[in-house]
Amino acid sequence: MRTKIVCTLGPATDPEPVLREMIRAGMDVARVNFSHGTHDDHARRIEMVRRISREENRLVSVLGDLQGPKFRVGDVPAEGVKLARDRAVTLSSRSAFISSYEFTIVPLPHEDLIAAAAAGRRVLIDDGSIELVVISAPDNGSVLCRVVTGGTLLSHKGVAIPGARLAVASITDKDRADLQFAVSQKVDAVALSFVRSAADIRALRSILKDLNGDQLVVAKIEKPEAVDDLANILREVDIIMVARGDLGVEAPAEEVPFYQKKIIHSCLRAGVPVITATQMLQSMIHAPQPTRAEASDVANAVLDGTDAVMLSAETATGDYPVESVRALERIASRAERDCSADAFVSASSANLADANIPSPDATTEAITTAAVEVARLIGAKVIVCTTRSGFTARMVARHRPSTPVIVITSSARTYQFTAFMWDVRAVVMQNYDSVDAMFEAARQFVLAENHAQPGDRIVITAGAPLGGGSGKTNLIKVHTL
């Protein structure tokens, strides 16, 4: 398996045998969703992931996913409220639920959202399963709507107004509390929801710095304005997530596949790992096998060049969490057999990704391209990247080489980072005082781990001088063991 697998933790993964089998089946990253559960729940699950992954001798990184400024309806009756087509509904930030034969008032305790609800705008509830249209301008904290697509409305369902630009902070008070918890738990990465611009990423990094945290930062792309600012976001972030659920609410569903391709191709160009998420195997929440359409969706994400694929409710609350991981592994592995490095190079070129997307400097591009091509031509068993920051590994992996990539690093943070990188495996070793010492360490490790045998050839890439800082890849060597 070369594509990495991200799995969301939840009640379905709480039995230890279930989590152990998920790790054995190929889980590389455990996602903790701060939108649900308590800190005690999350701490218990994080401890179990770390303990079992050590016992299984598997690298499993932990990703804390912040809720962000999610807008939700307030309390309605437990049985829900049936909203019939063409019925008038008032959304109010100042009133509790009221319903009569003549009118219905639904609490929506977000004045900023109501203020953005201009006449004619669509209001989508519960990921669009219920749709309203605004029929009058907001007044006194309320707005009058008409039901376009009806259904049963339950308490605390999410609300979105596509196209509305809201002047709300991207990091809420709840997010700050969750960040403090995440840093105390030493999670490996944190994901920021509803990113709008690169400024949101800088704000998150500032908070992490104040908390003495150095977590990797994942930008969840789920708003069209984030796609518009993708070039700048890629300059600030460590990892991108294509969050197709909310992206499909904020943008027309028919546009989401093209957003996905553009984002993945841009990440390939920049050398930034990318996760494709949401509803990958949605039917497996309650079914033991995926649908054919889901298999095609996963395979196409792999063929597009995604570094990782993610399961959400399939593992967090589904009936078949282990089977979901196994199905994802089977589909992705099959797709990988048809992956073409030439296709990825073409996909990441300027004609498919915005020309403003950052790309490696000429030296790095030349060295990493040569490393991949030399490895292929000489039949090298592995490409070894010695790297402090992970930059060299990312720049090699963006070419999607057919030769496995091994990272040797002195940084625990970089070691955990590789759990998100396509077909990259890692080991933590000491720093070296010379290039020759580094070559010798690479030789000993590759032989000891049976990645190659005496007489085999490997390709080594690095940045020299050693310790010269990140973003420098300028050395390549063919080494015979």
Buried (B, 14 or more C-beta within 10 A) or exposed (E): BBBBBBBBBBBBBEEEEBBBBBBBBBBBBBBBBBEBBEBEBBBBBBEBBBEBBEEEEBBBBBBBBBBBBBBBBBEBEEEEBEBEEEBEBBBBBEBEBEBEEEEBBBBBBBBEBBBBBBEEBBBBBBBBEBBBBBEBEBEEBBBBBBBBBBBBBBBEBBBBBBEBEBEBEBBBEBBBEBBBBBBEBBBBBBBBBBBBBBBBBEBBBEBBEEBEBEBBBBBBBBBBBBBEBBBBBBEBBBBBBBBBBBBBBBBEEEBBBEBBBBBBBBBBBBBBBBBBBBBBBBBBBEBEBBEEEBBEBBBBBBBBBBBBBBBBBBBBBBEBBBBBBBBBBBBBBEBBEEBEBEBBBEBBBEEBBBEEBEBBEEEBBBBBBEBBBBBBEBEBBBBBBBBBBBBBBBBBBBBBBBBBBBBBBBBEBBBBBBBBBBBBBBBEBEEBEEBEEBBEBBBEBBBEEEBBEEEBBBBBBBBEEBEEEEEBBBBBBEBEB
